[in-house]
């Protein structure tokens, strides 16, 4: 066994062990959570961010966020977003930020008026700080991460290392979910999103991170499997994450992960020569068969309920009236708020209060786009346009970033069904702004 293969196998097994340990001794989740931030700070300071260690540390935080929330390992609910911000500020200290990142300075400035408005319009008994932080921490995390990554030159192998860093803690999450629900048939009775198969946590967030993990390890099957052993390891991990993701019965994250895989394959196909396309044809067939096998096994284990879930049917096979589990009603309400308050919106966090006063129920928005419209008004539209068009303009300059379209797709689809509750869409979006280069070598490491 080669040294590279052995090191990779040890990395995988270590995170399998973490998943088992946290399940057996739940308190270790807190130790794991604190260790990530302590080691991250030490790692960046020691290396002085010579090879974008800040991105590596931030990626690991992003990958571990849902697992730590699920197991009570995060000291604060939003600490992963804070961790990403702190690590990237440290990276800026050592390596500077992108001086041409004017679009993202403007994006951050566009958020300010509605934050100021919030301090005047929120109800008296509302905790203003928590209301603002809960709704604005995601966009702020995205803006700061983008200031760091905007046009920053990076080698392709570094990008793969960063993606792997994000994927490793997802393995621990997958193992924990397997131990948490060993007998699937005992807990799946309907086609609703399932908390039991999601570690007792929100299926939407769990499926989002597992869908990302599915993409990460299938991308490694395609790009980072030089030997049969590494191919086998990556395929086993990818299929297991796919299986656990489908068992959450939350569709958004898994559909997004699948679209990312398709986009990556299309990019590689059109950029390859004839011999490359022939090889890719075999890979596409291989992945399609693997995905089909995973779906068939999931269908068998769930008694066909997973098929009905993705066909938008209930357990009796009747088509559901709503394809978005009622989220379209919330989005419609937020569009109405925007039309009534088109300039500055109703204020950050005020949308929930307006909705509660109208319907009598406390419901959080799942769509970051309509939330930005309702709470930031026309300034929110400008902010969203910046986010959407900037990476596309950069793609015209550097068409080698094979992950760019995948990352933007993840951000766009995730904020449409899970808002920016986690740091993942913000951080993954920022990676689309990197200037990926083939021949760009890592800086010489110093002890």
DASUL-V899383 format. One record per residue. N is the residue number from 0. RES is the residue in one small letter. PHI is phi in radians with two decimals (NA if undefined). PSI is psi in whole degrees, 0 to 359 (NA if undefined). OMEGA is omega in whole degrees, -180 to 180 (none if undefined). Layout:
((N RES PHI PSI OMEGA) (N RES PHI PSI OMEGA))
This chain:
((0 x NA 129 -179) (1 x -1.22 157 -179) (2 x -1.06 320 180) (3 x -1.09 317 179) (4 x -1.14 318 -179) (5 x -1.12 316 180) (6 x -1.09 318 -179) (7 x -1.15 318 179) (8 x -1.09 319 178) (9 x -1.10 320 178) (10 x -1.05 314 -180) (11 x -1.11 312 -178) (12 x -1.13 325 178) (13 x -1.07 319 -179) (14 x -1.37 334 169) (15 x -1.11 317 179) (16 x -1.08 319 179) (17 x -1.06 316 179) (18 x -1.05 317 178) (19 x -1.15 314 -177) (20 x -1.07 316 -179) (21 x -1.14 325 178) (22 x -1.21 317 -177) (23 x -1.31 318 -179) (24 x -2.17 86 -173) (25 x -0.94 328 -177) (26 x -1.07 335 -178) (27 x -1.16 344 177) (28 x -1.08 321 178) (29 x -1.16 318 178) (30 x -1.08 316 179) (31 x -1.07 315 -179) (32 x -1.08 311 179) (33 x -1.13 323 -178) (34 x -1.10 324 -180) (35 x -1.03 313 -177) (36 x -1.28 320 179) (37 x -1.14 312 -179) (38 x -1.17 325 179) (39 x -1.06 314 178) (40 x -1.08 313 180) (41 x -1.07 316 -177) (42 x -1.08 315 -178) (43 x -1.20 318 -180) (44 x -1.15 317 -179) (45 x -1.11 316 -178) (46 x -1.48 347 -178) (47 x 0.94 30 175) (48 x 0.99 34 -179) (49 x -1.16 329 180) (50 x -2.16 42 178) (51 x 1.01 43 177) (52 x -1.09 334 178) (53 x -1.07 320 178) (54 x -1.19 323 178) (55 x -1.09 313 -179) (56 x -1.15 317 180) (57 x -1.11 320 180) (58 x -1.09 320 -180) (59 x -1.14 320 177) (60 x -1.05 316 -180) (61 x -1.08 315 -179) (62 x -1.15 332 -177) (63 x -1.59 350 -170) (64 x -1.00 307 -177) (65 x -1.15 319 178) (66 x -1.04 316 -180) (67 x -1.23 323 175) (68 x -1.11 317 -178) (69 x -1.08 324 -174) (70 x -1.85 7 178) (71 x 1.29 26 -177) (72 x -1.57 348 -180) (73 x -1.55 125 179) (74 x -1.15 330 176) (75 x -2.30 147 -176) (76 x -1.05 319 -176) (77 x -1.71 15 -171) (78 x -1.15 333 179) (79 x -1.14 322 176) (80 x -1.15 319 177) (81 x -1.10 320 180) (82 x -1.07 315 177) (83 x -1.03 315 -179) (84 x -1.10 314 -179) (85 x -1.11 313 -179) (86 x -1.08 320 -179) (87 x -1.32 330 171) (88 x -1.11 320 176) (89 x -1.10 320 177) (90 x -1.09 322 177) (91 x -1.15 324 180) (92 x -1.08 317 -178) (93 x -1.46 325 -172) (94 x -2.09 358 -179) (95 x 1.37 170 176) (96 x -1.98 170 -177) (97 x -1.29 115 -175) (98 x -1.20 339 -179) (99 x -1.61 11 -174) (100 x -1.41 42 -179) (101 x -0.97 320 -179) (102 x -0.99 326 -175) (103 x -1.52 336 168) (104 x -1.14 318 178) (105 x -1.12 319 178) (106 x -1.00 313 180) (107 x -1.13 321 179) (108 x -1.14 325 -180) (109 x -1.16 341 179) (110 x -1.40 338 -171) (111 x -1.14 312 -176) (112 x -0.95 318 -179) (113 x -1.24 331 176) (114 x -1.16 317 177) (115 x -1.10 317 179) (116 x -1.04 324 -178) (117 x -1.01 322 -177) (118 x -1.13 345 -180) (119 x -1.82 336 -170) (120 x -1.85 342 -179) (121 x -1.16 151 179) (122 x -1.05 154 -175) (123 x -1.06 323 -176) (124 x -1.54 5 179) (125 x -1.50 136 174) (126 x -1.32 102 -173) (127 x -1.06 316 -177) (128 x -1.05 312 -179) (129 x -1.14 321 -179) (130 x -1.10 318 -180) (131 x -1.24 312 -177) (132 x -1.07 317 -177) (133 x -1.04 321 -174) (134 x -1.60 335 -173) (135 x -1.86 346 -176) (136 x -1.10 325 178) (137 x -1.12 306 177) (138 x -1.03 322 179) (139 x -1.15 318 177) (140 x -1.03 317 178) (141 x -1.08 314 -178) (142 x -1.08 315 -178) (143 x -1.21 318 178) (144 x -1.06 323 -179) (145 x -1.22 328 176) (146 x -1.07 327 180) (147 x -1.37 318 -171) (148 x -1.54 343 -173) (149 x -0.94 112 179) (150 x 1.01 20 178) (151 x -1.31 127 -179) (152 x -1.24 137 -178) (153 x -2.67 145 -180) (154 x -1.41 154 -179) (155 x -1.05 321 -179) (156 x -1.19 332 175) (157 x -1.20 319 177) (158 x -1.03 317 179) (159 x -1.12 324 177) (160 x -1.15 320 180) (161 x -1.14 317 179) (162 x -1.12 319 178) (163 x -1.10 319 178) (164 x -1.02 324 178) (165 x -1.28 329 -176) (166 x -1.42 333 -175) (167 x -1.04 311 179) (168 x -1.16 341 176) (169 x -1.18 331 175) (170 x -1.11 317 178) (171 x -1.05 319 178) (172 x -1.09 316 -179) (173 x -1.08 317 179) (174 x -1.14 317 179) (175 x -1.05 316 180) (176 x -1.10 323 179) (177 x -1.11 318 180) (178 x -1.31 327 -178) (179 x -1.18 322 -180) (180 x -2.27 76 -177) (181 x -1.22 327 -179) (182 x -1.95 97 -173) (183 x -1.13 321 -173) (184 x -1.14 340 -179) (185 x -1.33 339 -172) (186 x -2.02 350 -179) (187 x -1.74 108 -178) (188 x -2.08 346 -176) (189 x -2.51 185 179) (190 x -1.78 15 177) (191 x -1.39 158 174) (192 x -0.95 136 -169) (193 x -1.94 119 180) (194 x -1.32 329 -178) (195 x -1.14 322 179) (196 x -1.50 1 179) (197 x -1.95 24 178) (198 x 1.23 21 -178) (199 x 1.36 9 -178) (200 x -1.99 179 -177) (201 x -1.09 118 -179) (202 x -1.02 327 -178) (203 x -1.10 312 180) (204 x -1.20 322 180) (205 x -1.13 315 179) (206 x -1.13 326 179) (207 x -1.07 313 -177) (208 x -1.29 327 178) (209 x -1.24 324 175) (210 x -1.09 321 176) (211 x -1.13 318 178) (212 x -1.10 321 177) (213 x -1.01 314 179) (214 x -1.10 315 -177) (215 x -1.00 312 -174) (216 x -1.45 335 171) (217 x -1.25 327 176) (218 x -1.16 328 177) (219 x -1.28 329 173) (220 x -1.03 320 -177) (221 x -1.36 317 -168) (222 x -1.90 333 -170) (223 x -2.21 44 178) (224 x -2.26 71 -176) (225 x -1.25 342 -180) (226 x -2.18 163 -180) (227 x -1.12 325 180) (228 x -1.13 313 -179) (229 x -1.18 325 175) (230 x -1.07 316 -180) (231 x -1.11 315 -180) (232 x -1.07 310 -178) (233 x -1.10 321 -179) (234 x -1.19 318 179) (235 x -1.07 315 180) (236 x -1.11 314 -178) (237 x -1.06 316 -178) (238 x -1.20 322 178) (239 x -1.17 319 177) (240 x -1.13 319 178) (241 x -1.05 314 -180) (242 x -1.07 312 -179) (243 x -1.16 327 178) (244 x -1.15 318 179) (245 x -1.18 329 -179) (246 x -1.20 343 176) (247 x -1.20 341 -177) (248 x 1.08 19 173) (249 x -1.81 119 -167) (250 x -1.47 327 -171) (251 x -0.95 310 -177) (252 x -1.13 322 -178) (253 x -1.29 320 177) (254 x -1.10 320 178) (255 x -1.10 314 178) (256 x -1.05 320 179) (257 x -1.14 317 178) (258 x -1.07 322 178) (259 x -1.08 319 179) (260 x -1.10 316 180) (261 x -1.08 316 180) (262 x -1.11 320 179) (263 x -1.10 315 180) (264 x -1.12 319 178) (265 x -1.12 317 179) (266 x -1.03 310 -178) (267 x -1.11 323 -178) (268 x -1.13 314 -177) (269 x -1.34 340 179) (270 x -1.60 351 -175) (271 x -1.58 158 173) (272 x -1.46 187 -175) (273 x -1.04 312 -179) (274 x -1.11 321 179) (275 x -1.12 322 -180) (276 x -1.20 324 177) (277 x -1.09 315 179) (278 x -1.12 320 180) (279 x -1.15 327 177) (280 x -1.01 317 178) (281 x -1.12 318 -180) (282 x -1.11 317 -180) (283 x -1.09 315 179) (284 x -1.11 318 -179) (285 x -1.08 313 -180) (286 x -1.18 320 179) (287 x -1.06 318 179) (288 x -1.17 321 179) (289 x -1.12 316 179) (290 x -1.14 320 179) (291 x -1.11 319 179) (292 x -1.13 319 179) (293 x -1.12 316 179) (294 x -1.11 316 -179) (295 x -1.10 318 179) (296 x -1.14 318 178) (297 x -1.11 318 179) (298 x -1.08 319 178) (299 x -1.13 315 -178) (300 x -1.19 331 -178) (301 x -1.74 8 180) (302 x 1.11 31 179) (303 x 1.45 1 -178) (304 x -1.19 330 180) (305 x -1.16 326 177) (306 x -1.11 318 -179) (307 x -1.21 326 179) (308 x -1.07 312 -178) (309 x -1.33 346 174) (310 x -1.62 6 180) (311 x 1.05 44 178) (312 x -2.05 158 173) (313 x -1.51 185 -175) (314 x -1.12 335 179) (315 x -1.54 0 178) (316 x 1.55 9 179) (317 x -1.48 135 -180) (318 x -1.20 132 -180) (319 x -1.33 149 180) (320 x -1.15 319 -178) (321 x -1.81 130 177) (322 x -1.50 346 -175) (323 x -2.08 25 178) (324 x 0.83 41 175) (325 x 1.49 357 -177) (326 x -1.22 337 179) (327 x -1.15 332 178) (328 x -1.19 320 178) (329 x -1.13 316 179) (330 x -1.08 321 179) (331 x -1.13 319 177) (332 x -1.07 320 -178) (333 x -1.22 327 175) (334 x -1.16 322 177) (335 x -1.10 320 178) (336 x -1.07 319 179) (337 x -1.11 316 -179) (338 x -1.12 329 179) (339 x -1.47 338 -179) (340 x -2.35 68 -168) (341 x -1.30 343 -174) (342 x -1.56 295 -178) (343 x -1.85 357 -177) (344 x 1.31 190 -178) (345 x -1.56 350 -178) (346 x 1.87 149 -177) (347 x -1.11 125 179) (348 x 1.46 349 -178) (349 x -1.32 337 -179) (350 x -1.01 321 179) (351 x -1.10 318 -179) (352 x -1.17 319 178) (353 x -1.09 316 -180) (354 x -1.13 321 179) (355 x -1.15 321 180) (356 x -1.18 332 -178) (357 x -1.53 323 -174) (358 x -1.93 342 -178) (359 x 1.45 3 180) (360 x -2.11 145 179) (361 x -1.61 105 -177) (362 x -2.26 126 179) (363 x -1.47 150 179) (364 x -1.29 142 175) (365 x -1.82 356 -175) (366 x -2.08 111 -178) (367 x -1.19 332 -179) (368 x -1.17 308 179) (369 x -1.21 330 176) (370 x -1.14 318 178) (371 x -1.09 321 178) (372 x -1.11 311 -176) (373 x -1.17 319 -171) (374 x -1.70 343 -180) (375 x -2.10 352 177) (376 x 1.12 217 -178) (377 x -1.14 333 176) (378 x -1.14 327 176) (379 x -1.16 323 177) (380 x -1.10 315 179) (381 x -1.06 318 180) (382 x -1.09 317 -180) (383 x -1.16 322 178) (384 x -1.10 320 176) (385 x -1.04 313 -178) (386 x -1.14 324 -175) (387 x -1.35 317 -172) (388 x -1.55 333 -176) (389 x -1.04 310 179) (390 x -1.11 329 179) (391 x -1.19 323 176) (392 x -1.14 318 179) (393 x -1.12 328 180) (394 x -1.13 327 178) (395 x -1.17 332 179) (396 x -1.43 323 -176) (397 x -2.37 92 -176) (398 x -1.50 10 -179) (399 x -1.53 344 -179) (400 x -1.22 90 -175) (401 x -1.15 341 -178) (402 x -1.62 352 -171) (403 x -1.01 308 -179) (404 x -1.10 325 178) (405 x -1.12 315 -178) (406 x -1.16 316 180) (407 x -1.13 322 177) (408 x -1.08 316 179) (409 x -1.05 314 180) (410 x -1.05 310 -173) (411 x -1.14 313 -178) (412 x -1.27 325 -180) (413 x -1.16 317 -179) (414 x -1.23 348 178) (415 x -1.49 341 180) (416 x -2.19 344 -179) (417 x -2.32 14 -179) (418 x 0.87 219 177) (419 x -2.16 48 -179) (420 x -1.13 329 179) (421 x -1.97 170 179) (422 x -1.36 347 -172) (423 x -1.01 307 -178) (424 x -1.09 323 180) (425 x -1.12 311 -176) (426 x -1.24 316 -179) (427 x -1.09 321 176) (428 x -1.01 314 -176) (429 x -1.07 331 180) (430 x -1.17 338 179) (431 x -1.22 346 -177) (432 x -1.60 354 -179) (433 x -1.20 146 178) (434 x -1.64 89 -175) (435 x -1.37 130 -178) (436 x -2.29 144 -177) (437 x -1.24 307 -173) (438 x -1.59 10 -176) (439 x -1.44 109 -175) (440 x -1.45 154 174) (441 x -1.17 152 176) (442 x -1.18 152 -179) (443 x -1.12 127 -178) (444 x -1.33 141 178) (445 x -2.08 143 179) (446 x -1.33 NA none))
